[in-house]
């Protein structure tokens, strides 16, 4: 549950530390005192939208921190995200500066807003005063049932996407069949022409080198012969001159040792000259003009250059061009195979229907219990004899969300036929139905299959197996528009819910406030030229005075009425405790 909420420089709150306990807590106060600011601040800490308007006038930044008891089911997520889960508490912190820029932390470590939101889904469930509006939106109604059924729609959405893409490819192939046929014919001709050449990936450079050598074969032979003559055959030759120099130095080096290195160099040169002569002789022995081979190379080179000019590419690019065309041709062949594309679309459709059928069965299993629970809650909210139904309406055409839409139907009194909620319910009935649904769904544990988004598979599997219910439930003026005995029922329902979860309600109803285990009063006052909000826990006479203020009327009668209401609630609480003890 939420243990502590700290605010600094938020709207009209300079500094506030709120400690919360278990059970049912109400926040009351005059309109505009700042009750909803506390809820807005908590939503900020839970990853809500950050706006500069949240910063108190004159302050540099607003800061909110929320301390929760550590939920055991959230530990794998925290460990995987690197936030640490060794402590018994979980601390979420958020700041917003005057420019609207925000920063976030989880357990003291920097975090993203997305990570705050992921953590929040395990911690708090907030129901606003306009919750009834979502009951008229098909997507919200379907999401409500899917949440109760523990449905993870990711596989269904992925199957739908695959199916739609397969259908698009098939339709495009049918629509572009003639154009694709012309493209395929052109590509096939080009591939055939280049395939006649069959340009090797590593052929162009060796081909050029061989052609260069054979085209200048006689010049190479003449040059090699002249070099061999100069090295060994002419007089004087390089070899004889080197031998003469070696002989001259060999006779005198014993007089001066500094000439020894020169002598060694000359001997090395003599050896290299002899090697060169040997290599030249071997070269001349194997090289001779080859007109036939030169003609073959001329033809091959001309074919390469001709194809390169035809397709306006460098000759070296021809192998890559041929590979590209073959790939494009294969793609056109596949795209033009309408039968194969139709088969793929049919298979994707069957996969989607199988997943949609599984989702439908989950929805059907959850629809009945949800309807029964809301019907039971309606009996306590001024709709005695009324009946609530959750109906699955088959779709004429497949939709991304499944085979059916979800419709809420209600009969406001006994004997009437349930009809679509938006058509038969009044504004007041919608508010009460929203409250009944909120209390019912908040009290029922739901499987949260997607809470571990972004985790490793083994951690995600562990978390998906958990049955999770947020430990803190917040009702922000959801009881607006009700009163009288219905308000008494609302208060009792919330107090009952507080037995299994921490419940925090912002309310204007004295009947609801009288049922609370803890009562916090928000007030505002001028201080130093500014209007500031303050919070105080009230008990005893102070609580009686606040209940009386909420009731209105004359002071004495209001006080007496407030005391009677609180006394009645305390008596009921003692009676239930005695009953449990027996």
C-alpha angles and dihedrals in degrees: 000000000000108000104175139009120194124192129185124182095346113156101299097349113099097182132343137168115193121190116196132195136198124285129033120340126181130201115206137166144122118311109276095020091119107263094136091045088072091054091046090050092051090049088053090055088049093057101275123153115295117221133175089233088073090068113095112246110269095016125114096222145351120238131195129179127181123195119202135180106259110263108221092216091057096056096087090052092049093048093048091048091050098244097119124238103206096107125084091231135058117215122199117187132181134177131192123192128210090268092057096252114140139197129197138201136189115200089343095307122112112261140179124248088244090058090051089053092049091052091045092061088067095046116039138025113196124197115191130207092256094052089121090069091070090058088073095051115087095211093051092047091051090048089052092056093041091053091053090047092050091237120173105200097189095098091047092050091048091049091049091051092049091049094048092048091050090051091049092052091050093048092047090051091052094046095046098037095118095044091046090050091055091047091049092050091051093047093046091053092049092048091049092051093050091042087061088061092040093196110207118227091235099029107093101070097045089046091055092046094051092047092049090052097048094041089059097035098127092047089052092051093048092048093049092049092050091049092049091050092051092049101046115354109049122079113266095023128183090253094052093046091051090049091050092052092048091050093051094051095042090064095055108031092091087068093054121021092197088078092061094086090052091051090052091051092052091049089051090050090050090053092049091049089053090049091050091050091050092049093048091050091050091048092052089047094060104029122086134144114281109192093173094054090044090054091051092051091047090055094046093048091048090052091052093048092045094054091045091054092047093056095032095238134126110264091242089059095060097091092052091045091053092050090049093051092049090052092049090048091052089050091052090048090053093044092048092052095096092173092057091046091050090050091051091049091049091050091049089049092053090050091051093048091050091053092042089052091053090050090049092054091051091050092050092051091051099041097070099050091044092052092048093050094049091046089054091050091049091061089064095046103064095276100102112174091017121133132209126205135187107207128191108216115200114235119235089217127029115264132197091250096055146270097314145032122228121240128188115216129186139188108203095205142013117290097024125114116246112250135179107303097228091054101049108026123091123220092263092048090049091054091050092046090050089052092048091050092045093051092043097048092041092053095048118079113236131197110243104204098172102044093106098059112164096020127125114272096253093049092046091052090052093050094044089059091061122099103222135192122173109249095219124056120190124196111192106198090313087147092065111133098029130096146148117042090349089061089053089053091049091054093048092048092052092046089050090050089050088066091071103026141022107266124195118184131184105207146163093198117104090201091059094044091051090060095056126111090213129027125203122185121204117204137169132214140171114260127170092347092309134098110236133184125227135187130214134179109228131204136162116001093359090058091046089053092051093048089049091051090052091050092051122197125098118346099240097044091043092052092049091049091049092050090050092050093049091045092052092051092048090049092051090049093052091047091053091048091052090047091052090047091054 
